[in-house]
């Protein structure tokens, strides 16, 4: 092959290569163009979709914004509703108070039988009496109208007339009138032979009241067997609660499970009515009181708290824990003195302090030696150290008592101070007259109640023993018994010396002074002069004269020492700080209808 | 002897046991010093009133008549059907039916006993098995120590500690009572609050009654679990060494199957007996736990009736307790026969 041929071949090859390359490039470019076009088309479509989506998004955003707005509105509505519910609940919670107690209704809520503190406490909330004692009374004799609007008495104090309040309705729709008063007292007296342990029997209604007369629809008269200046005290106590004849047969009314009305014969004319009373095996489980819409004084806004629920705890330490845990709004009876003082330092609770009227005293069995001699009794009384007991056992929450009548009350004296405190000189001198000395000591048994019926009995007894034995001429043997055995021992008169206690039935010296010779104490002490003085005090309304007579009784008691006063208690209640309206006065009454949430 | 014959024999044997118990209770209550009727009156009671009460309680009748009335009253089916509880006489304090009083407080005790026993047995058995499986290890020593401590700790002390922690400081649980004071209890159907609240669809009452149950049943359950830990551990250790356990392992069965399916079933028998005894004792009322938690059960009732010298109520409660123990013993014996066929031989 020549050079030309070679050149042509090369050129052809180059042409082929170039053309092939060009064609390839062109094809590729075309292909790319096609893809690009498709892409552009897709892109255009996407842009279009995106535009549409953006438009949708805007719509959605708008919708979301609208929904959020609605949601916010709903949330605001919901919050408002919740706030309303909370406010309603808060208001409702302020209408209910939960009270914890270690108390218990002893037997019944029939005023013809009930004779215990808690039974009377419940009766006070749900029943009505003709008169009552003003809250915060310092003497217990500030009587105010209740179901009676006024009263007067004859000059001989044997005829007492009461004008009854009009318009007081029983829940049954019956209007309260004089026949109800007459029926209530006639029934109480009629049941005395069948219920010798009842309050009317204990207070001697049959001995005091000769008859009750309904003078008119709203006038009632009590004719008494003897002049009785403290009669208003009797009328104000729960044994005088007005009963509803429809539910009050001339027979004792007992607890009926599941039927509150059938469990009590009283007329529900008090601030509350008994809506639930659950009791198992003579122990209360729950008592619920609800505001009585028929309460005659409801227009005054009472009761301030609409529902009172009582819960029952086995002992004071469990009750204290319930208070601290906030399980109960209020604890009343019995938080121990130590716990009460401790809780007083707790900012989450409020401790209310008040006057007490519960007293304890030392009794001597006088039918046999050694206490058949007044000098022996006085010797032991002189050796007592009341202050040490009040300080050590009750942490100064009780006060030494030197008269059977508590301080603040008419007729209170300091008569027993004459014997001194731990006055061992007097003790030794008196006993020396009878041949007792450090080698020949007086010995006797000192009994105390051991099942918690009285507060801190064992601790008290130990200190009494120590103080008496510190005289050096007396040996004391401590003995104890549970409440049932203790009172049986008292009745069978086997105890040399024994500590006993007294809650007043009505706050009047008349209900204390007789303790010096009370037959049921079985001390075998009697003194006609003291009884005559007591009767004279009953027969006068002259307060100065009455105070003089009770002082005379006290002075004679110091010489005889049949019963020796020991101490008078204080009262306290524990509540949440928001609770107000607690009155702890000398009556020992807890008026739940005056309590409110502050 | 087949299972049926064993059951019949065992039930028949319960009858003379109960009769002996009833006779002893009846006689002891009557030979105690002091006149229970005279003790009832505090201040002044005329002799005719004392006599009237004695008549009302049937105590004026000859001893044999009283005994016959007591026994026949107890098995009076018509009375039982009419009242829903046996005739245990009338309370001396308020003449209420003692049977009614006891059956009112019994559900509280039963509920506490059931939950406590569940906690005690589950905890005790599981820990006992775990200890036996890791014999002489640190875990074993720890569990043994725990068992001893829980058994030794006084129930009232543990209860107060729980009350302080969970009630007073944390405010998680109520310190006492069967339901929080602010919540009304459910209406009585069975008397068991947890069951009654479910039956009535009362969710709040259910949760509150469970919350109230937690502290007392945990306290009692933990204290009781100690004895189950030790008993289960000891019996498991013995059982795990027996040939049939080795054989089961040799057959390639899993460890859990061998432990729980074979060994525990055999080791369980003494634990079951103890469970029966403890449960019967709990049904008589866990006095300290009930007192600590103000739990209104049978223990507190008996204590209260004793302090009130309510002899008829005490007699009824002791009889009831005897019946419960006899019944639980019977059930335990039957379960024993079920778990261990050798018993029936």
Interface residues (C-beta under 8 A of the other chain):
Chain A: X96 X98 X100 X107 X108 X193 X194 X196 X197 X201 X202 X254 X255 X257 X278 X280 X281 X282 X283 X285 X286 X309 X311 X312 X313 X314 X315 X317 X318 X321 X322 X324 X325 X326 X327 X328 X451 X482 X483 X484 X485 X487 X488 X491 X520
Chain B: X34 X38 X39 X41 X42 X43 X44 X45 X46 X49 X91 X93 X94 X95 X96 X100 X101 X102 X104 X105 X160 X163 X164 X167 X168 X171 X174 X175 X176 X177 X180 X181 X182 X185 X290 X291 X292 X293 X294 X296 X300 X301 X304 X305 X307 X308 X309 X310 X313
